[in-house]
Amino acid sequence: MFIKIFHVFFIHLATTTSSTTSTSTSISTSSTTSTTPTPPCTPTSVGSASTLYSTSSGSATSYRCFAYEWTSPTTGLVTLAFELRHDPDYWFLDDVSVYAGAVQMLSNTGFETGSLSPWARTTPYGSCSGIAGHVCNGSYSPHSGSNYLCDGSNGCADRISQQFMATAGEVYVVSFWLKSGTTGSTIYAQVTLS
């Protein structure tokens, strides 16, 4: 009896088949690389100092490049500002950039839109005479392209500024090209980031 039951069980196992289905998942990944632009001139590290550049002379006959590495002390909106005064001539400004790695933080960096926006002009020292900062066009004095900023503020400095969002501890590379007109009685330029 035992042998018969075992024989039937063995036959059942021998005639039963099972199949399994296996699936494999293929995962493809892609990576993108971004290139950090090389500054137009060698940057000077200023830490978190709010004043990047200041001068009371302007005898340059051609554009001069300025570049700085600035570390933001805070997270939030910061303002890059150019305070310019030239009695009785002009300051010329072009190709302003602020990079965080490969990311340009400013807009209308070369004033090529023909408008000052999103740059803003203010008069923190009262009403100045002369010609207020504005976008100029033509071959007279751009560093590149067709447009540039002309500022002939007399009697006091006006202020050309643009804001961007900064992150505490992040290093930003600031660069710009600045040129003075002929020498005058009072010449002043200051660039701040705070």
CYANA upper distance limits for C-alpha pairs under 8 A (distance plus 0.5 A):
  1 MET  CA      5 ILE  CA      6.90
  2 PHE  CA      6 PHE  CA      6.67
  3 ILE  CA      7 HIS  CA      6.56
  4 LYS  CA      8 VAL  CA      6.80
  5 ILE  CA      9 PHE  CA      6.74
  6 PHE  CA     10 PHE  CA      6.57
  7 HIS  CA     11 ILE  CA      6.75
  8 VAL  CA     12 HIS  CA      6.79
  9 PHE  CA     13 LEU  CA      6.84
 10 PHE  CA     14 ALA  CA      6.70
 11 ILE  CA     15 THR  CA      6.82
 12 HIS  CA     16 THR  CA      6.79
 34 SER  CA    102 ALA  CA      6.80
 35 THR  CA    101 GLY  CA      8.41
 35 THR  CA    102 ALA  CA      6.27
 36 THR  CA    101 GLY  CA      5.72
 36 THR  CA    102 ALA  CA      4.66
 36 THR  CA    103 VAL  CA      8.34
 37 PRO  CA    101 GLY  CA      8.28
 37 PRO  CA    102 ALA  CA      6.75
 39 PRO  CA     43 PRO  CA      7.61
 39 PRO  CA     67 ALA  CA      7.58
 39 PRO  CA    173 VAL  CA      8.05
 39 PRO  CA    175 SER  CA      7.54
 40 PRO  CA     65 CYS  CA      7.64
 40 PRO  CA     67 ALA  CA      8.06
 40 PRO  CA    175 SER  CA      7.85
 41 CYS  CA     65 CYS  CA      6.77
 41 CYS  CA     66 PHE  CA      7.24
 41 CYS  CA     67 ALA  CA      6.64
 42 THR  CA     67 ALA  CA      6.87
 43 PRO  CA     66 PHE  CA      7.82
 43 PRO  CA     67 ALA  CA      4.81
 43 PRO  CA     68 TYR  CA      4.92
 43 PRO  CA     69 GLU  CA      6.45
 43 PRO  CA    173 VAL  CA      7.90
 43 PRO  CA    175 SER  CA      8.40
 44 THR  CA     67 ALA  CA      6.80
 44 THR  CA     68 TYR  CA      5.09
 44 THR  CA     69 GLU  CA      6.41
 45 SER  CA     68 TYR  CA      6.15
 45 SER  CA     69 GLU  CA      5.06
 45 SER  CA     70 TRP  CA      6.89
 46 VAL  CA     52 LEU  CA      7.58
 46 VAL  CA     68 TYR  CA      7.17
 46 VAL  CA     69 GLU  CA      6.62
 46 VAL  CA     70 TRP  CA      6.16
 46 VAL  CA     71 THR  CA      8.28
 47 GLY  CA     69 GLU  CA      7.63
 47 GLY  CA     70 TRP  CA      5.83
 47 GLY  CA     71 THR  CA      5.80
 48 SER  CA     70 TRP  CA      6.26
 48 SER  CA     71 THR  CA      5.46
 48 SER  CA     72 SER  CA      6.35
 48 SER  CA     73 PRO  CA      6.47
 49 ALA  CA     70 TRP  CA      7.97
 49 ALA  CA    193 LEU  CA      8.43
 50 SER  CA    192 THR  CA      5.88
 50 SER  CA    193 LEU  CA      5.55
 50 SER  CA    194 SER  CA      5.76
 51 THR  CA    190 GLN  CA      7.95
 51 THR  CA    191 VAL  CA      6.59
 51 THR  CA    192 THR  CA      4.90
 51 THR  CA    193 LEU  CA      6.95
 52 LEU  CA     68 TYR  CA      7.64
 52 LEU  CA    190 GLN  CA      8.22
 52 LEU  CA    191 VAL  CA      6.01
 52 LEU  CA    192 THR  CA      5.94
 52 LEU  CA    193 LEU  CA      7.54
 53 TYR  CA    189 ALA  CA      8.32
 53 TYR  CA    190 GLN  CA      6.04
 53 TYR  CA    191 VAL  CA      5.55
 53 TYR  CA    192 THR  CA      7.61
 54 SER  CA    188 TYR  CA      8.13
 54 SER  CA    189 ALA  CA      6.13
 54 SER  CA    190 GLN  CA      4.73
 54 SER  CA    191 VAL  CA      6.88
 55 THR  CA    187 ILE  CA      8.45
 55 THR  CA    188 TYR  CA      6.30
 55 THR  CA    189 ALA  CA      5.91
 55 THR  CA    190 GLN  CA      7.02
 56 SER  CA    186 THR  CA      8.00
 56 SER  CA    187 ILE  CA      5.74
 56 SER  CA    188 TYR  CA      4.99
 56 SER  CA    189 ALA  CA      7.10
 57 SER  CA    183 THR  CA      8.18
 57 SER  CA    187 ILE  CA      6.09
 57 SER  CA    188 TYR  CA      7.13
 58 GLY  CA    179 LYS  CA      8.10
 58 GLY  CA    180 SER  CA      5.56
 58 GLY  CA    181 GLY  CA      7.63
 58 GLY  CA    182 THR  CA      7.94
 58 GLY  CA    183 THR  CA      6.65
 58 GLY  CA    187 ILE  CA      6.89
 58 GLY  CA    188 TYR  CA      8.33
 59 SER  CA    180 SER  CA      6.82
 59 SER  CA    181 GLY  CA      7.66
 59 SER  CA    182 THR  CA      6.76
 59 SER  CA    183 THR  CA      5.98
 60 ALA  CA     64 ARG  CA      8.22
 60 ALA  CA    179 LYS  CA      6.75
 60 ALA  CA    180 SER  CA      6.17
 60 ALA  CA    181 GLY  CA      7.89
 60 ALA  CA    182 THR  CA      8.48
 61 THR  CA    179 LYS  CA      7.49
 61 THR  CA    180 SER  CA      7.28
 61 THR  CA    181 GLY  CA      7.49
 61 THR  CA    182 THR  CA      8.17
 62 SER  CA    179 LYS  CA      6.38
 62 SER  CA    180 SER  CA      8.21
 63 TYR  CA    143 HIS  CA      7.25
 63 TYR  CA    177 TRP  CA      6.35
 63 TYR  CA    178 LEU  CA      5.80
 63 TYR  CA    179 LYS  CA      4.98
 63 TYR  CA    180 SER  CA      8.34
 64 ARG  CA    177 TRP  CA      5.97
 64 ARG  CA    178 LEU  CA      5.94
 64 ARG  CA    179 LYS  CA      6.73
 65 CYS  CA    175 SER  CA      7.78
 65 CYS  CA    176 PHE  CA      6.51
 65 CYS  CA    177 TRP  CA      5.13
 65 CYS  CA    178 LEU  CA      7.17
 66 PHE  CA    175 SER  CA      5.97
 66 PHE  CA    176 PHE  CA      6.00
 66 PHE  CA    177 TRP  CA      6.75
 66 PHE  CA    178 LEU  CA      8.26
 67 ALA  CA    173 VAL  CA      7.47
 67 ALA  CA    174 VAL  CA      5.95
 67 ALA  CA    175 SER  CA      4.63
 67 ALA  CA    176 PHE  CA      7.15
 68 TYR  CA    173 VAL  CA      6.17
 68 TYR  CA    174 VAL  CA      5.63
 68 TYR  CA    175 SER  CA      6.92
 69 GLU  CA    171 VAL  CA      6.89
 69 GLU  CA    172 TYR  CA      6.16
 69 GLU  CA    173 VAL  CA      5.14
 69 GLU  CA    174 VAL  CA      6.87
 70 TRP  CA    171 VAL  CA      6.04
 70 TRP  CA    172 TYR  CA      5.68
 70 TRP  CA    173 VAL  CA      6.86
 70 TRP  CA    174 VAL  CA      7.80
 71 THR  CA    168 ALA  CA      8.06
 71 THR  CA    169 GLY  CA      6.29
 71 THR  CA    170 GLU  CA      6.08
 71 THR  CA    171 VAL  CA      4.88
 71 THR  CA    172 TYR  CA      6.69
 72 SER  CA    166 ALA  CA      7.05
 72 SER  CA    167 THR  CA      6.89
 72 SER  CA    168 ALA  CA      5.52
 72 SER  CA    169 GLY  CA      5.94
 72 SER  CA    170 GLU  CA      6.26
 72 SER  CA    171 VAL  CA      7.07
 72 SER  CA    172 TYR  CA      8.06
 73 PRO  CA    167 THR  CA      8.50
 73 PRO  CA    168 ALA  CA      5.60
 73 PRO  CA    169 GLY  CA      6.67
 74 THR  CA    166 ALA  CA      7.64
 74 THR  CA    167 THR  CA      6.74
 74 THR  CA    168 ALA  CA      4.77
 74 THR  CA    169 GLY  CA      7.91
 75 THR  CA    165 MET  CA      7.89
 75 THR  CA    166 ALA  CA      5.85
 75 THR  CA    167 THR  CA      4.77
 75 THR  CA    168 ALA  CA      5.19
 76 GLY  CA    165 MET  CA      5.78
 76 GLY  CA    166 ALA  CA      5.86
 76 GLY  CA    167 THR  CA      7.09
 77 LEU  CA    163 GLN  CA      6.75
 77 LEU  CA    164 PHE  CA      5.96
 77 LEU  CA    165 MET  CA      4.96
 77 LEU  CA    166 ALA  CA      6.55
 78 VAL  CA    163 GLN  CA      5.96
 78 VAL  CA    164 PHE  CA      6.17
 78 VAL  CA    165 MET  CA      6.76
 78 VAL  CA    166 ALA  CA      6.93
 78 VAL  CA    193 LEU  CA      7.30
 78 VAL  CA    194 SER  CA      5.76
 79 THR  CA    161 SER  CA      6.99
 79 THR  CA    162 GLN  CA      6.19
 79 THR  CA    163 GLN  CA      4.85
 79 THR  CA    164 PHE  CA      7.13
 79 THR  CA    192 THR  CA      8.27
 79 THR  CA    193 LEU  CA      6.01
 79 THR  CA    194 SER  CA      6.01
 80 LEU  CA    161 SER  CA      5.98
 80 LEU  CA    162 GLN  CA      6.05
 80 LEU  CA    163 GLN  CA      6.73
 80 LEU  CA    191 VAL  CA      7.85
 80 LEU  CA    192 THR  CA      6.32
 80 LEU  CA    193 LEU  CA      5.00
 80 LEU  CA    194 SER  CA      7.40
 81 ALA  CA    159 ARG  CA      6.98
 81 ALA  CA    160 ILE  CA      6.12
 81 ALA  CA    161 SER  CA      4.66
 81 ALA  CA    162 GLN  CA      7.19
 81 ALA  CA    191 VAL  CA      6.14
 81 ALA  CA    192 THR  CA      5.78
 81 ALA  CA    193 LEU  CA      6.90
 82 PHE  CA    159 ARG  CA      6.07
 82 PHE  CA    160 ILE  CA      5.64
 82 PHE  CA    161 SER  CA      6.72
 82 PHE  CA    189 ALA  CA      7.58
 82 PHE  CA    190 GLN  CA      6.34
 82 PHE  CA    191 VAL  CA      5.16
 82 PHE  CA    192 THR  CA      7.22
 83 GLU  CA    157 ALA  CA      6.16
 83 GLU  CA    158 ASP  CA      6.09
 83 GLU  CA    159 ARG  CA      4.96
 83 GLU  CA    160 ILE  CA      7.00
 83 GLU  CA    188 TYR  CA      8.32
 83 GLU  CA    189 ALA  CA      6.04
 83 GLU  CA    190 GLN  CA      5.63
 83 GLU  CA    191 VAL  CA      6.90
 84 LEU  CA     91 TRP  CA      7.44
 84 LEU  CA    151 ASP  CA      7.32
 84 LEU  CA    152 GLY  CA      8.47
 84 LEU  CA    153 SER  CA      7.38
 84 LEU  CA    157 ALA  CA      5.38
 84 LEU  CA    158 ASP  CA      6.25
 84 LEU  CA    159 ARG  CA      7.05
 84 LEU  CA    188 TYR  CA      6.42
 84 LEU  CA    189 ALA  CA      5.14
 84 LEU  CA    190 GLN  CA      7.24
 85 ARG  CA     90 TYR  CA      8.28
 85 ARG  CA     91 TRP  CA      8.00
 85 ARG  CA    151 ASP  CA      7.93
 85 ARG  CA    152 GLY  CA      7.12
 85 ARG  CA    153 SER  CA      5.54
 85 ARG  CA    154 ASN  CA      6.31
 85 ARG  CA    155 GLY  CA      7.90
 85 ARG  CA    156 CYS  CA      6.46
 85 ARG  CA    157 ALA  CA      4.84
 85 ARG  CA    158 ASP  CA      7.32
 85 ARG  CA    186 THR  CA      8.05
 85 ARG  CA    187 ILE  CA      6.25
 85 ARG  CA    188 TYR  CA      5.57
 85 ARG  CA    189 ALA  CA      6.86
 86 HIS  CA     90 TYR  CA      6.03
 86 HIS  CA     91 TRP  CA      7.11
 86 HIS  CA    151 ASP  CA      8.24
 86 HIS  CA    152 GLY  CA      6.22
 86 HIS  CA    153 SER  CA      6.45
 86 HIS  CA    154 ASN  CA      6.22
 86 HIS  CA    157 ALA  CA      8.44
 86 HIS  CA    184 GLY  CA      7.40
 86 HIS  CA    186 THR  CA      6.64
 86 HIS  CA    187 ILE  CA      5.14
 86 HIS  CA    188 TYR  CA      6.92
 87 ASP  CA    152 GLY  CA      7.95
 87 ASP  CA    153 SER  CA      7.86
 87 ASP  CA    154 ASN  CA      5.58
 87 ASP  CA    155 GLY  CA      7.53
 87 ASP  CA    184 GLY  CA      5.83
 87 ASP  CA    185 SER  CA      6.28
 87 ASP  CA    186 THR  CA      5.71
 87 ASP  CA    187 ILE  CA      6.69
 88 PRO  CA    130 GLY  CA      8.17
 88 PRO  CA    152 GLY  CA      7.71
 88 PRO  CA    154 ASN  CA      6.98
 88 PRO  CA    184 GLY  CA      6.25
 88 PRO  CA    185 SER  CA      7.76
 88 PRO  CA    186 THR  CA      8.35
 89 ASP  CA    152 GLY  CA      6.22
 89 ASP  CA    181 GLY  CA      6.10
 89 ASP  CA    182 THR  CA      6.89
 89 ASP  CA    183 THR  CA      8.18
 89 ASP  CA    184 GLY  CA      7.40
 90 TYR  CA    150 CYS  CA      6.84
 90 TYR  CA    151 ASP  CA      5.75
 90 TYR  CA    152 GLY  CA      4.74
 90 TYR  CA    153 SER  CA      7.98
 90 TYR  CA    180 SER  CA      6.73
 90 TYR  CA    181 GLY  CA      5.66
 90 TYR  CA    182 THR  CA      8.42
 91 TRP  CA    149 LEU  CA      8.46
 91 TRP  CA    150 CYS  CA      6.36
 91 TRP  CA    151 ASP  CA      5.59
 91 TRP  CA    152 GLY  CA      6.88
 91 TRP  CA    178 LEU  CA      7.77
 91 TRP  CA    179 LYS  CA      6.37
 91 TRP  CA    180 SER  CA      5.18
 91 TRP  CA    181 GLY  CA      6.58
 92 PHE  CA    141 SER  CA      7.75
 92 PHE  CA    142 PRO  CA      8.36
 92 PHE  CA    148 TYR  CA      7.39
 92 PHE  CA    149 LEU  CA      6.03
 92 PHE  CA    150 CYS  CA      5.36
 92 PHE  CA    151 ASP  CA      6.96
 92 PHE  CA    178 LEU  CA      6.26
 92 PHE  CA    179 LYS  CA      5.49
 92 PHE  CA    180 SER  CA      6.69
 92 PHE  CA    181 GLY  CA      8.23
 93 LEU  CA    148 TYR  CA      6.50
 93 LEU  CA    149 LEU  CA      5.47
 93 LEU  CA    150 CYS  CA      7.24
 93 LEU  CA    176 PHE  CA      7.85
 93 LEU  CA    177 TRP  CA      6.32
 93 LEU  CA    178 LEU  CA      5.24
 93 LEU  CA    179 LYS  CA      7.01
 94 ASP  CA    109 THR  CA      7.92
 94 ASP  CA    110 GLY  CA      5.85
 94 ASP  CA    111 PHE  CA      7.81
 94 ASP  CA    142 PRO  CA      7.23
 94 ASP  CA    143 HIS  CA      6.48
 94 ASP  CA    144 SER  CA      8.01
 94 ASP  CA    147 ASN  CA      8.43
 94 ASP  CA    148 TYR  CA      5.58
 94 ASP  CA    149 LEU  CA      6.79
 94 ASP  CA    176 PHE  CA      6.90
 94 ASP  CA    177 TRP  CA      5.81
 94 ASP  CA    178 LEU  CA      7.17
 95 ASP  CA    109 THR  CA      5.92
 95 ASP  CA    110 GLY  CA      4.89
 95 ASP  CA    111 PHE  CA      8.34
 95 ASP  CA    143 HIS  CA      7.77
 95 ASP  CA    144 SER  CA      7.90
 95 ASP  CA    148 TYR  CA      8.44
 95 ASP  CA    175 SER  CA      8.30
 95 ASP  CA    176 PHE  CA      6.01
 95 ASP  CA    177 TRP  CA      6.58
 96 VAL  CA    109 THR  CA      5.43
 96 VAL  CA    110 GLY  CA      6.86
 96 VAL  CA    174 VAL  CA      8.08
 96 VAL  CA    175 SER  CA      6.23
 96 VAL  CA    176 PHE  CA      4.75
 96 VAL  CA    177 TRP  CA      7.38
 97 SER  CA    104 GLN  CA      7.39
 97 SER  CA    105 MET  CA      8.00
 97 SER  CA    106 LEU  CA      6.95
 97 SER  CA    109 THR  CA      6.54
 97 SER  CA    173 VAL  CA      8.26
 97 SER  CA    174 VAL  CA      6.15
 97 SER  CA    175 SER  CA      5.74
 97 SER  CA    176 PHE  CA      6.85
 98 VAL  CA    104 GLN  CA      6.35
 98 VAL  CA    105 MET  CA      5.97
 98 VAL  CA    106 LEU  CA      6.74
 98 VAL  CA    172 TYR  CA      6.78
 98 VAL  CA    173 VAL  CA      5.95
 98 VAL  CA    174 VAL  CA      4.93
 98 VAL  CA    175 SER  CA      7.04
 99 TYR  CA    103 VAL  CA      5.91
 99 TYR  CA    104 GLN  CA      5.17
 99 TYR  CA    105 MET  CA      6.37
 99 TYR  CA    172 TYR  CA      5.98
 99 TYR  CA    173 VAL  CA      5.61
 99 TYR  CA    174 VAL  CA      7.11
100 ALA  CA    104 GLN  CA      7.14
100 ALA  CA    105 MET  CA      7.54
100 ALA  CA    170 GLU  CA      7.92
100 ALA  CA    171 VAL  CA      7.04
100 ALA  CA    172 TYR  CA      5.40
100 ALA  CA    173 VAL  CA      7.16
101 GLY  CA    172 TYR  CA      8.01
105 MET  CA    164 PHE  CA      6.69
105 MET  CA    165 MET  CA      8.30
106 LEU  CA    162 GLN  CA      7.96
106 LEU  CA    163 GLN  CA      8.27
106 LEU  CA    164 PHE  CA      7.26
107 SER  CA    118 PRO  CA      7.41
108 ASN  CA    112 GLU  CA      6.97
108 ASN  CA    113 THR  CA      7.04
108 ASN  CA    116 LEU  CA      8.45
108 ASN  CA    117 SER  CA      7.99
108 ASN  CA    118 PRO  CA      7.69
108 ASN  CA    119 TRP  CA      8.49
110 GLY  CA    144 SER  CA      8.31
110 GLY  CA    145 GLY  CA      8.12
110 GLY  CA    147 ASN  CA      7.29
110 GLY  CA    148 TYR  CA      6.75
111 PHE  CA    115 SER  CA      7.14
111 PHE  CA    116 LEU  CA      7.06
111 PHE  CA    135 VAL  CA      7.16
111 PHE  CA    147 ASN  CA      6.14
111 PHE  CA    148 TYR  CA      6.06
111 PHE  CA    149 LEU  CA      7.46
112 GLU  CA    145 GLY  CA      7.67
112 GLU  CA    146 SER  CA      7.32
112 GLU  CA    147 ASN  CA      5.75
112 GLU  CA    148 TYR  CA      7.88
114 GLY  CA    135 VAL  CA      6.87
114 GLY  CA    136 CYS  CA      8.38
114 GLY  CA    137 ASN  CA      8.23
114 GLY  CA    147 ASN  CA      7.27
115 SER  CA    135 VAL  CA      6.92
116 LEU  CA    120 ALA  CA      7.41
116 LEU  CA    134 HIS  CA      7.12
116 LEU  CA    135 VAL  CA      6.64
118 PRO  CA    162 GLN  CA      7.05
119 TRP  CA    160 ILE  CA      6.92
119 TRP  CA    161 SER  CA      5.86
119 TRP  CA    162 GLN  CA      5.31
120 ALA  CA    159 ARG  CA      8.36
120 ALA  CA    160 ILE  CA      6.07
120 ALA  CA    161 SER  CA      5.81
120 ALA  CA    162 GLN  CA      6.88
121 ARG  CA    133 GLY  CA      7.55
121 ARG  CA    158 ASP  CA      7.53
121 ARG  CA    159 ARG  CA      5.98
121 ARG  CA    160 ILE  CA      5.15
121 ARG  CA    161 SER  CA      7.13
122 THR  CA    158 ASP  CA      6.54
122 THR  CA    159 ARG  CA      5.65
122 THR  CA    160 ILE  CA      7.19
123 THR  CA    127 SER  CA      7.03
123 THR  CA    128 CYS  CA      8.00
123 THR  CA    157 ALA  CA      7.73
123 THR  CA    158 ASP  CA      5.27
123 THR  CA    159 ARG  CA      6.51
124 PRO  CA    157 ALA  CA      8.42
124 PRO  CA    158 ASP  CA      7.26
124 PRO  CA    159 ARG  CA      7.58
125 TYR  CA    156 CYS  CA      6.85
125 TYR  CA    157 ALA  CA      7.23
125 TYR  CA    158 ASP  CA      7.74
126 GLY  CA    156 CYS  CA      8.02
127 SER  CA    156 CYS  CA      8.22
128 CYS  CA    132 ALA  CA      8.47
128 CYS  CA    153 SER  CA      6.73
128 CYS  CA    154 ASN  CA      6.36
128 CYS  CA    155 GLY  CA      6.01
128 CYS  CA    156 CYS  CA      5.83
128 CYS  CA    157 ALA  CA      7.60
128 CYS  CA    158 ASP  CA      7.80
129 SER  CA    153 SER  CA      6.56
129 SER  CA    154 ASN  CA      5.44
129 SER  CA    155 GLY  CA      6.45
129 SER  CA    156 CYS  CA      8.15
130 GLY  CA    152 GLY  CA      6.19
130 GLY  CA    153 SER  CA      5.43
130 GLY  CA    154 ASN  CA      5.31
130 GLY  CA    155 GLY  CA      8.27
131 ILE  CA    151 ASP  CA      6.95
131 ILE  CA    152 GLY  CA      5.04
131 ILE  CA    153 SER  CA      5.72
131 ILE  CA    154 ASN  CA      7.88
132 ALA  CA    151 ASP  CA      6.15
132 ALA  CA    152 GLY  CA      6.32
132 ALA  CA    153 SER  CA      5.67
132 ALA  CA    158 ASP  CA      7.71
133 GLY  CA    149 LEU  CA      7.20
133 GLY  CA    150 CYS  CA      6.03
133 GLY  CA    151 ASP  CA      4.42
133 GLY  CA    152 GLY  CA      6.99
133 GLY  CA    153 SER  CA      7.38
133 GLY  CA    158 ASP  CA      7.80
133 GLY  CA    160 ILE  CA      7.79
134 HIS  CA    149 LEU  CA      6.16
134 HIS  CA    150 CYS  CA      6.05
134 HIS  CA    151 ASP  CA      6.91
135 VAL  CA    147 ASN  CA      7.08
135 VAL  CA    148 TYR  CA      6.18
135 VAL  CA    149 LEU  CA      5.13
135 VAL  CA    150 CYS  CA      6.58
136 CYS  CA    147 ASN  CA      6.10
136 CYS  CA    148 TYR  CA      5.97
136 CYS  CA    149 LEU  CA      6.32
136 CYS  CA    150 CYS  CA      6.44
137 ASN  CA    142 PRO  CA      8.34
137 ASN  CA    146 SER  CA      6.16
137 ASN  CA    147 ASN  CA      5.05
137 ASN  CA    148 TYR  CA      7.17
138 GLY  CA    142 PRO  CA      7.86
138 GLY  CA    146 SER  CA      5.99
138 GLY  CA    147 ASN  CA      7.09
139 SER  CA    146 SER  CA      7.14
141 SER  CA    148 TYR  CA      7.95
142 PRO  CA    146 SER  CA      6.59
142 PRO  CA    147 ASN  CA      6.44
142 PRO  CA    148 TYR  CA      5.82
143 HIS  CA    148 TYR  CA      7.96
143 HIS  CA    177 TRP  CA      7.69
153 SER  CA    157 ALA  CA      6.46
153 SER  CA    158 ASP  CA      6.81
157 ALA  CA    188 TYR  CA      8.01
166 ALA  CA    170 GLU  CA      7.93
183 THR  CA    187 ILE  CA      8.10
